[in-house]
């Protein structure tokens, strides 16, 4: 497959995902913002806000190319002279504390034409962890992963546990998911199969998230729950700004700042040494922000 074919397919994924989410939410529409990168390429950022379910969300597509700069070489440890990168990235921040934050991205990277890899992943960040819904999420991911390689789910699940981790807080970002990077033929499947795997993950995103929301019985949240939601969002911000590779690549490749930081929540809160002493569900959630939990069995 050529880079342009992959890029076109990822753009189609973005259009499908936004259409599905917009119809499902029913309270707001995605707005599209086209942009160009001076050094080469550009993208389309689609954002939604103040919906029935989604308070703030973004589905971004990009296809950028150019020379590997000194900053990229140093900060991202890239070798080679030129690059082509394309992908789709999604973050949804819901209104209700019982609905989880969700993130997904799939990407393709090419260095000097003859070297390539795929990367991506999907992870779930509940404000309050629901074991049953976490299990459903992981079962959905395992079903997709198993279609392409019997080792993918456990390998990528462990990778997600390690990646979506805040070492300065000694906690995971949520209940994990799957994460993979630098995947080429050495992964055991062909380039076409790797692309199909990424594409299926992307196209499955709306149904995976709908299930997380639709299985919840809601009530009006109280102030304690809203406060906890803002606290958990602050941890999301910390991870994205301190540790996320996609954020770093966007910044050091001179990407578009608004699109790079669309993953930030609409509001978050930092309170010194905050302890949820009067919220048993929050305390239970805090104790489950651990690596290595088997959510399926």
C-alpha positions in Angstrom: 0.0 0.0 0.0 1.1 3.5 -0.8 1.1 6.2 1.8 -1.5 8.2 -0.1 -3.9 5.2 0.0 -3.5 4.9 3.7 -4.0 8.6 4.2 -7.2 8.6 2.1 -8.6 5.7 4.1 -7.8 7.4 7.4 -9.6 10.5 6.2 -12.6 8.3 5.4 -12.5 6.8 8.9 -12.6 10.3 10.3 -15.7 11.1 8.3 -17.5 7.9 9.3 -16.7 8.3 13.0 -17.9 11.9 13.2 -21.1 11.1 11.3 -21.9 8.2 13.7 -21.1 10.1 16.8 -23.0 13.2 15.7 -26.2 11.2 15.0 -25.9 9.3 18.3 -25.3 12.3 20.5 -28.1 14.2 18.9 -27.4 17.5 20.6 -24.5 19.1 18.6 -22.7 18.9 15.3 -19.0 18.6 14.5 -17.4 21.7 13.0 -14.5 21.2 10.6 -11.3 23.3 10.5 -8.9 22.7 7.6 -5.3 23.6 8.1 -2.0 23.4 6.3 1.5 22.9 7.6 4.1 25.2 6.1 6.7 22.5 5.8 4.3 20.1 4.0 0.9 18.6 4.4 -2.0 19.5 6.7 -5.2 18.1 8.0 -8.8 18.5 9.1 -9.8 18.9 12.7 -13.4 18.2 13.6 -14.6 19.3 17.0 -17.9 19.1 18.9 -19.0 20.7 22.1 -22.0 21.0 24.4 -23.8 18.0 23.0 -26.3 15.8 24.8 -23.6 13.4 26.0 -20.3 14.9 24.7 -19.2 18.0 26.5 -16.1 18.4 24.3 -14.7 16.1 21.6 -12.4 16.1 18.7 -11.7 13.8 15.7 -8.5 14.9 14.0 -7.0 13.8 10.7 -3.6 14.7 9.5 -1.2 13.9 6.7 2.1 15.7 7.1 5.5 15.3 5.4 8.9 17.0 5.1 12.4 16.8 6.3 13.4 15.4 9.7 14.4 18.5 11.6 17.1 18.6 14.2 14.5 19.0 17.0 12.6 15.9 15.7 15.8 13.9 15.5 16.8 14.8 19.1 13.5 14.7 20.9 11.9 11.8 19.0 15.0 9.8 18.2 14.2 9.7 14.5 16.8 8.5 11.9 16.5 9.4 8.3 16.1 12.5 6.2 12.4 12.8 5.3 9.2 11.6 6.8 5.5 11.1 6.0 3.0 10.7 8.8 -0.8 10.3 8.7 -3.4 9.3 11.1 -6.6 9.8 13.0 -6.8 10.8 16.6 -10.0 11.0 18.8 -10.7 12.2 22.3 -14.1 12.5 23.9 -14.9 14.2 27.2 -18.4 13.4 28.4 -20.7 15.6 30.5 -21.7 13.0 33.1 -19.2 11.7 35.6 -20.4 8.1 35.0 -19.5 8.3 31.4 -15.8 7.7 30.6 -13.3 9.7 28.7 -12.1 7.8 25.7 -9.1 8.1 23.4 -8.1 6.4 20.2 -5.6 7.0 17.5 -4.2 5.1 14.5 -1.2 6.3 12.6 1.2 5.4 9.8 4.7 6.7 9.7 7.2 6.4 6.8 10.9 7.4 6.9 12.8 7.8 3.6 10.0 5.9 1.7 11.5 2.4 2.4 11.0 2.3 6.1 7.5 2.3 7.7 5.5 1.4 10.7 2.0 1.6 12.1 1.0 2.6 15.6 -2.0 3.5 17.6 -4.3 2.3 20.3 -7.4 2.9 22.3 -7.8 3.4 26.0 -10.7 4.1 28.4 -10.5 6.6 31.3 -13.6 6.2 33.5 -14.0 8.8 36.2 -15.6 6.0 38.2 -14.4 2.5 37.3 -17.2 0.1 36.6 -15.8 -3.5 36.4 -18.5 -4.8 34.1 -18.0 -2.0 31.6 -14.2 -2.3 31.8 -14.6 -6.0 31.0 -16.9 -5.2 28.0 -14.4 -2.7 26.7 -11.5 -5.2 26.9 -13.6 -8.0 25.4 -14.4 -5.8 22.4 -10.7 -5.0 21.9 -9.7 -8.7 22.3 -12.2 -9.8 19.6 -10.7 -7.3 17.1 -7.0 -8.1 18.0 -7.6 -11.9 17.9 -8.7 -11.6 14.2 -5.2 -10.5 13.2 -2.8 -12.3 15.6 -3.4 -14.5 18.7 -0.7 -12.6 20.6 -1.8 -9.1 19.8 -4.3 -8.5 22.6 -2.1 -9.5 25.5 1.0 -7.9 24.1 -0.8 -4.6 23.3 -2.8 -4.7 26.5 0.5 -4.9 28.5 2.0 -2.2 26.4 -1.0 0.1 27.1 -0.7 -0.6 30.9 2.9 0.6 30.7 2.3 3.5 28.3 -0.9 5.0 29.8 0.8 5.4 33.2 1.7 8.5 35.3 4.9 7.6 37.1 4.8 10.8 39.0 1.4 9.8 40.4 2.1 6.0 40.5 -1.2 5.3 38.8 -2.6 4.3 35.5 -4.6 6.8 33.5 -7.7 4.5 33.5 -8.4 0.9 32.8 -6.0 0.8 29.8 -6.9 -0.8 26.5 -4.4 -1.6 23.7 -1.4 0.3 22.5 1.2 -0.5 19.8 3.9 1.3 18.0 6.6 0.7 15.3 4.7 -2.3 13.9 5.8 -3.6 10.5 6.2 -7.0 8.9 8.3 -8.1 12.0 5.0 -8.2 13.9 4.1 -11.4 12.1 1.5 -10.0 9.7 1.7 -8.1 6.4 1.6 -4.4 5.8 -1.9 -4.8 4.3 -3.1 -6.7 7.4 -1.6 -4.1 9.7 -3.5 -1.4 7.9 -6.7 -3.4 8.1 -6.2 -3.9 11.8 -5.8 -0.1 12.3 -8.8 0.6 10.1 -11.0 -1.9 11.9 -10.1 -0.4 15.3 -11.0 3.1 14.0 -14.3 2.0 12.4 -15.3 0.1 15.6 -14.7 3.2 17.8 -18.3 4.5 17.7 -19.9 1.2 18.7 -17.4 0.6 21.4 -18.0 4.0 23.0 -21.8 3.9 22.6 -21.9 0.6 24.6 -20.0 2.3 27.4 -22.6 5.0 27.6 -25.8 3.3 26.7 -25.4 0.6 29.4 -25.3 3.2 32.2 -28.5 4.3 34.0 -28.1 7.9 34.8 -29.2 10.4 37.4 -28.3 14.0 38.1 -24.7 14.1 39.4 -24.1 15.7 42.8 -21.3 18.2 43.6 -19.1 15.5 45.0 -19.2 13.6 41.8 -18.6 16.6 39.6 -15.6 17.6 41.8 -14.1 14.1 41.4 -14.7 14.3 37.6 -12.6 17.5 37.5 -9.9 15.9 39.6 -9.6 12.9 37.2 -9.6 15.2 34.2 -6.5 16.9 35.7 -4.7 13.6 35.6 -5.6 13.3 32.0 -4.1 16.7 31.3 -0.9 15.8 33.2 -0.4 12.6 31.1 -1.0 14.3 27.8 1.4 17.2 28.5 4.1 15.2 30.2 4.2 11.8 28.6 2.1 11.5 25.4 4.2 10.8 22.4 1.6 12.1 19.9 1.6 15.4 21.7 5.4 15.6 21.6 5.5 14.6 17.9 3.0 17.3 17.0 4.9 20.0 18.9 8.4 19.0 17.7 7.2 18.6 14.0 5.8 22.1 14.1 2.2 20.8 13.9 -0.9 22.8 14.5 -1.1 23.7 18.2 -4.9 23.9 18.3 -5.3 20.4 16.8 -2.5 18.9 19.0 -4.1 20.2 22.2 -7.7 19.4 21.3 -7.4 16.4 23.7 -7.6 18.7 26.7 -10.8 18.6 28.7 -13.0 21.7 28.8 -12.4 22.1 32.5 -10.2 20.4 35.1 -9.2 21.1 38.7 -6.1 20.8 40.8 -6.6 20.9 44.5 -3.6 20.5 46.8 -3.4 17.0 48.2 -7.0 16.2 47.3 -8.4 13.2 49.0 -11.9 11.8 48.2 -12.6 10.8 51.8 -16.4 11.1 51.5 -16.8 9.3 48.1 -16.5 5.5 48.5 -16.7 5.0 44.7 -13.9 7.4 44.1 -11.8 5.7 46.7 -12.5 2.3 45.0 -11.6 3.8 41.6 -8.3 5.2 43.0 -7.3 1.7 44.3 -7.9 0.2 40.8 -5.6 2.5 38.9 -3.0 -0.3 38.6 -1.1 -2.1 35.9 -1.7 -5.7 35.1 -5.4 -6.1 36.0 -7.1 -8.8 34.0 -10.4 -7.2 33.1 -11.8 -10.1 31.1 -11.7 -13.0 33.5 
